[in-house]
Structures are given as structure tokens and as C-alpha cells.
Amino acid sequence: MRKYLMLGITAFVIAIYLTNASWLAEKRSGKPTLISHRGVYQTYDRKNLGRDDCTAIRVYEPEHEYLENTLASMQAAFDYGADIVEIDVHPTTDGEFAVFHDWTLDCRTEGKGTTRDHPMSYLKTLDIGYGYTPDGGNTFPFRGKGIGLMPTLEEVYRTFPGKRFLINIKSGRPKEAVQLDKYLRQRQLPPSGPLMVYGSERVMEKMRELRPDVWSFSRESVKNCSYRYLLLGWTGYVPDACRNGAVVAPNTWQWALWGWPDRFMQRMDDAGALVMELDFAGRGRGMHGIYKPHDLDFLPGDYRGALWVEKIEVIGPLAKTKFGTEK
């Protein structure tokens, strides 16, 4: 009996190995998809950063002229090699959607109050560079340079009709999925390709109901996808939470992903999932985007998933060299 038990265990282990052997996976062509978080933006010190802290007063000495979520920032991100630019949206009181990161206006602008409590006509008058200071308030290098630069979502799509955007719906209210869907349908947006959105799971559930072809994810869906795959992926099973959404591949525990890299990527491709590489090296709280050149060292030269990039102006040219991502 012991002999048969050992043979059974050995056969089981071999079966798992062959099911997940990366070298046996179909070799598929492709290059990484670079997702530029906020476009080209002013990076800031994340040390001891609280959830609601103002980041404009924590920026480093400026290395470029761009401000996040502006048309110029988006153009620069695409020029540096971004395939997708992540943007943040808020509904306004006059039926628009403002592209702006913060829930309130007080941090980056001279305005006050909640962003969504104002009309777009007012938001267009604000200086979105007003609050940036790299030295504790001694200088404000972007003050006066950001007046009128907060775009509408329609402006973004019309300015870049052939480009892709990942929209972050900032609210957790499902009714905002309804608002956004109506707004986009009335304007026949996006011009091409499926809508790409992320946010709270309640909002994403509503968006999937409204647009079955939407590509979406939430923190909850990513967590469910990752945990269930770690538990059952050895069988080749891909959880429903992964399908037509995102799966995270932190750089420090890729080894735990069954079939990494080729078998894993093949499974996720077939499920319509986009594998997103993140940095889990401890810069502040939780996981962050690819930020420094050495963050790319964890990836094989034929990696073809996505990179969530914080500094596209640095990572874009390096990715072009490492992966051959030139458009």
C-alpha cells in the first residue's frame, strides 16, 4: 500500500508540474502594455503619507513642467511610450465629468469644497497648479500656470480619438456608473475600443450590467482573482473574478503564480484578463506602480502583460530597450 501511495503522490506531482510547466506553454508574441498612472505628473514623497493627505505640498523639486490629468500630461505620456493613460473623473453639477484626481479642490487649486459640488464652468476657472510646493510653501513653481487646464472627459476622448484611457471612478456610488454610461452614450464615446474603468466593486458591478463588453476591475475583484488563482490555479482553473479584468503580479511573489510566466500569461490572455506588474518593494503603504529602473529587473525579456507605471518618462524609454515596445 505504501508503494502505491508513493506512486500515486509522484504521479500527482508530475501531473501538476506538467499542467503548469511554463516551458510547455504556447509561445505568443506581443509586447508589454504600459499604463501611465495620471499621465506624466509631479511625483511626491510617500513617506508616512495618510490616505487623505495633500500630495501637492509633498512634491519633489520639479523635473518637468507637466501636471497630472491634463491634456499636455497625457500627450507627454503617450510620447514616452504609454499605451494607456489612467485618469480620474468626477461628475459635475452641470452634467459634465471633470478629469481631476482629488475629491476636494483645496489641495491643488485655490478653490474650496468638494469637486463634484461645482459646475464645470467654475472648475475651468481654477488654477490646478496653485497648491504645488516642493519646499514647504516657500515657492509655488506652478502657480498661475494651471488656469483652465482641468479637462472634461469628452475633451480627453476628442483630443486623443485613437488612444486608450483607463477611467478611475472615484465614488463608491453605483448611480455614478449610470451617469457615466449615459454621458458616454450621448456623446458616442469612447471613439474606439471597449470602455476601460476601475473603482469600487459596487460601481463596477453596475457598469458591467450596463455594458457587458466593459473591461473593468476593482480592488475586490483583483483580490478575489489573485487569492482564488493561488488556491486553485494549479488545476488550470481561472477564477471568474479574473475574466475581462485585471490580475496583479507583484514583483516579489511572481513565483507563487501557477505557471509563471508563459503558462500563466496564456491562461489570463484566454480569459481576457490583463496581467499588471506592480512594485511590492515597500515604498510607503501597499503596492505601487513601476517607479524605478530596477523594478523592471524582475521581468523576463519576453514579458507581455501590463506595467502600471508611475514615471512613464523614465520607464517608457527603458521598456522600449528591454522589451522592444517602440510603437
MIRO-352582 format. One record per residue (C-alpha): z negated, y negated, x. Coordinates in steps of 0.001 Angstrom, whole numbers, padded with zeros to 6 digits, always signed. Layout:
ZYX...
! end
This chain:
+000000+000000+000000-000857-002379+002800+002526-001743+004395+004375-002518+001159+002251-005595+000609+003142-006924+004058+006820-006165+003455+006649-007992+000146+004990-011024+001717+007515-011043+004535+010433-010859+002098+008895-013666+000040+008515-015903+003103+012094-015188+004191+013362-015993+000702+011529-019328+000703+012883-020128+004148+016474-019355+003180+016150-021272-000078+015024-024347+001821+016830-023972+005138+018376-027322+005894+020943-025821+008232+022347-023735+005381+022862-026729+003107+026289-028109+002318+027152-030926+004692+028066-034005+002678+029475-037220+004012+028001-040631+003361+026013-043456+004879+022580-044849+004061+022234-047279+001168+020429-050409+002342+018249-052021-000334+017246-055525+000716+013905-056432-000819+014069-060063-002054+017216-060666-000007+016606-062500+003269+013172-064059+002939+010313-065618+004844+008048-062784+005962+004287-063229+005933+001020-061870+007248-000080-058911+005117-003483-058501+006751-006240-058447+004103-003705-059566+001527-005008-059376-002021-002863-058417-004981-002702-061961-006370-002906-063931-003113-000316-066619-002455+002068-065413+000259+003803-068777+000786+000740-070040+002668+000762-066946+004893+004354-067116+006163+005123-066852+009833+006899-069611+011722+010382-069696+010140+013123-067789+011944+015821-068704+009421+016492-071061+006507+016520-068648+003583+014129-068446+000630+013760-065266-001394+015570-064708-004689+018117-067480-004089+021887-067120-004130+022097-068087-000465+019480-065470+000398+021408-062805-001482+024685-063732+000215+022996-063536+003608+021554-060110+002760+024988-058773+001858+026416-060322+005029+023785-058473+007088+024790-055167+005528+022811-054783+002296+024361-052517-000329+021844-053521-002997+019643-056601-003257+016333-056327-005090+015493-059284-007330+012635-060212-009684+013105-061554-013208+011098-063304-015909+012198-064233-019451+012012-067952-020223+011235-069808-023430+014883-070822-023898+016364-067330-023811+017229-067094-020126+015997-064784-017387+014783-066610-014291+015146-064909-010914+011818-065638-009240+009155-063428-007737+005841-064914-008808+004108-064579-012154+002954-068189-011793+004554-071297-010338+001564-072618-008403+002119-070790-005119+005710-071641-004152+006521-074673-006276+004972-077970-007347+004860-076637-010906+001871-075191-012718+001275-072304-015055+002948-069025-015896+006637-068781-015022+007676-067280-018343+005917-070005-020342+008584-072551-019397+012257-073119-020244+014896-072535-017592+015853-076204-017857+012427-077076-016448+012400-074308-013842+015684-075650-012487+013955-078942-011611+011350-077310-009371+011297-077113-005593+010852-073424-004823+010263-074230-001142+007437-076653-001885+004452-074430-001031+005582-072690+002157+003428-073452+005170+003106-071443+008404+000156-073401+009789-002449-073738+007073-000967-076811+005426-000179-078965+008464+003563-078659+007889+005773-077629+004969+009163-076847+006520+010948-076040+003236+009519-078786+001059+012339-080696-000615+014913-078048+000339+014496-075731-002624+015081-078065-005570+017202-076405-008233+017587-073152-006306+015933-070851-008849+018916-068993-010374+019343-067297-013711+020152-063612-013829+023583-064411-015232+024269-066748-012299+023429-063939-009904+025803-061463-011517+028599-064031-011922+028299-065173-008313+028453-061611-006976+030546-059658-009527+031262-056749-007223+027758-056360-005823+024770-054282-006915+021302-055542-007764+018033-053751-008409+016068-055704-011016+012289-055707-010982+010970-056373-014490+007638-057990-013682+005951-057471-017046+004491-054267-018452+005582-055133-021993+008250-052812-023469+009625-055686-025561+010956-057224-022342+013240-054204-021936+014623-055088-025372+015010-058745-024356+016772-057871-021116+019080-055357-022774+020104-057897-025434+020589-060624-022809+022849-058410-020708+024877-057052-023615+025563-060545-024965+026915-061546-021558+028582-058199-020789+026517-057705-017664+026406-056196-015133+030157-056619-014499+030464-053150-012968+028364-050069-012422+025179-048979-014192+022187-051241-014648+019561-050661-011947+015968-051553-012840+012387-050710-011979+008950-051696-013196+006137-050226-015271+006738-046805-016796+006284-048117-020356+009076-050624-019811+011294-048075-018088+010853-045603-020940+012117-048241-023352+015002-049156-021073+016088-045510-020817+016016-045304-024598+018211-048400-024894+020557-047500-022043+020841-043755-021401+023006-044435-018334+020459-046736-016683+019246-045954-013156+015516-046626-013203+012179-045791-011700+008530-046753-011839+005503-046138-009683+004530-043388-012113+007940-041690-012101+008076-041749-008292+004587-040290-008082+005381-037547-010595+008659-036768-008851+007042-036514-005430+003972-034512-006428+005872-032037-008583+008517-031519-005931+005871-030887-003281+004336-028304-005600+007489-026559-006838+010359-027694-004624+010191-024509-002593+011913-022781-005525+014767-025304-005533+013407-026973-008679+013956-030735-009046+011498-032371-011499+012871-034355-014423+010962-037392-013100+013358-037468-010132+016585-037468-012142+018597-040705-012268+015784-042436-010453+014120-042683-007078+012192-040349-004845+010172-041698-001943+010363-040185+001549+007631-041889+003626+008417-041709+007324+005209-039890+008272+005399-036890+005937+009039-036016+005572+008119-032584+006969+006400-031811+003654+009594-032272+001620+011062-028842+000961+014478-028558+002605+014309-031827+004534+016716-033267+005364+020014-031722+004212+018866-029283+001514+016506-031901+000099+019197-034593+000067+021670-032211-001571+019231-031431-004392+018483-035074-005017+022176-036021-004942+022893-033422-007606+020052-034822-009732+021328-038397-009473+018225-039392-007521+018237-041913-004708+016012-040969-001791+014234-044067-000489+012835-044172+003016+009666-046250+003341+007217-047107+006093+003799-045457+005730+002526-046622+009107-000344-048698+007788+000908-052297+007700-001595-053536+005145-002049-051658+001868+000015-048597+000993+003697-048114+001688+006127-050826+002701+009809-051232+003396+011538-050686+006713+010479-053673+008767+010757-052974+012485+013411-051223+014597+011186-048254+015443+010894-047458+011710+014420-046040+011974+013412-043540+014655+012097-041125+012024+015562-040619+010541+018376-038297+011657+021652-039931+012601+023374-038446+009521+020772-039696+007027+022497-040803+003806+019654-041719+001494+018406-045269+000921+016376-047575+003125+014050-050022+001410+014383-052897+003869+012075-055888+004315+014019-057594+007119+017674-056921+006446+018635-059474+009107+017025-057161+011694+017508-053703+010205+021044-054197+008850+022756-054592+012241+020659-051760+013728+021558-049439+010852+025214-050264+011460+024825-048989+015030+022683-045943+014260+024369-044744+011080+027765-046443+011169+027088-048420+007987+029742-051094+008519+031329-051920+005168
! end
